[in-house]
Amino acid sequence: MDRKKELNTLTENILAGKPIGIEAYRIIVDMPPRDVPMLMAGADRIRNAHFGSEIHLCTICNGKSGKCSEDCAFCSQSASSKTTADVYPLLNREKLMAGGEHVSETPINRYAVVTSGRGLPSHEVASVAQALGALDSDRIKTCASLGILGPEDLRVLKKAGVTRYHHNLETAKSHFANMCGTHTYEDRVKCVLNAKREGLSVCSGGIFGIGETDEQVLELALTLKDLAVDAVPLNFLTPIEGTPMAHYPKVSPLRCLKIISLFRYVLPDTSIFVCGGREASLGDHHSQIFEAGANGMMTGHYLTTDGRTLQKDLEMLDRLGLKAMEKYSG
C-alpha cells in the first residue's frame, strides 16, 4: 500500500472512531517534508469533522515575570539564564482583572493568568483566584497557569470559578531531562492529574524545536491522549539570547505543520492551539495551521515575546472563511 492510501485509511478509521494502534501513527513520524501537504489533507478533514469553521481564541496575561527557580533551557524567565526579560512580582487584583475585562469585549473566548516560578505560593494563588473569579463568566472563560500546584491550591481556583488549569508537559518523558533538571516529568504529570481530579478542565502541551525527535513528538502526543487532557497548546521555540538554547535554529515551516497534523491525528476531538512562535517559525505558511488541524490559537503577546494583534488574527480568519468560536462554548 502506498503512503497516500495508508494515510487515507488512517483518516477514515479515525473519522469512524475506530481504535488506532501506535504503529499506525508511525507513517506520520516517518513522513518526509515533501509529503506534509498530503498529511495535512487528512488532518483538515478530521478538524472540520469535530470543530467545523469555528476557531477558539485565547490570550494570556503575564501575571508574574522572571526570577524563576527552574532551569528549563528554552525559557528566558529562568534565573539561571541571562536575558532582558521583565522581572516583576504578582500583579495586583485590579491589573489582573483589567486584562480579562478588556478581552471580554472581544471575540476572545478564554483569558489566562500565567506566572513564573515552580509553583505560585498559596496566598498568591488565592489572589489570582479572586481576580479571575470576579470576572463575568458569561462574557469570558478563565484559565490559570501557576506552575506545579497541589490539590488544595487547585481546589481554591475551582471554588473561585476558574474553569481551566494550564500546565505543559513541554516534551516527551524520554527527552525531558535534556531540557530541565530542577524538577521531574512526574512532577508535571502529577499536577495535570491533580487538576483533573479537582474538576478543572486541563490545557497541556509542549514546545518543539528543543532537540526532540519526531518519535518523541509522537510520544508526547500519546501521553497527552492517555491523560485525556481537554486542550493542547503547541509552541515552537523562539531562540532567546542568554538562554542555553539561544543557538538552536527555528523550527522549519513544514516541520511545524507536520507536528500540528500529527497531534490532530492522535487527538482527533481535542482542542489544539498554536501558540508561541507560530508566526516567526511558520512565516508565509502561517495561515495553514488550521489546514494542518489546529482549531485554536493564542492571540496577542506571549510571555516574553511578541505575538500578533487580535485584529490581524481576525482578518486572517475572515480570509480563510473561518470564524471565532461563540463566546458561550469551548
Order of alpha helices (4+ residues) and beta strands (2+ residues): alpha-alpha-alpha-beta-alpha-beta-alpha-beta-alpha-beta-alpha-alpha-beta-beta-alpha-beta-alpha-beta-alpha-beta-alpha-beta
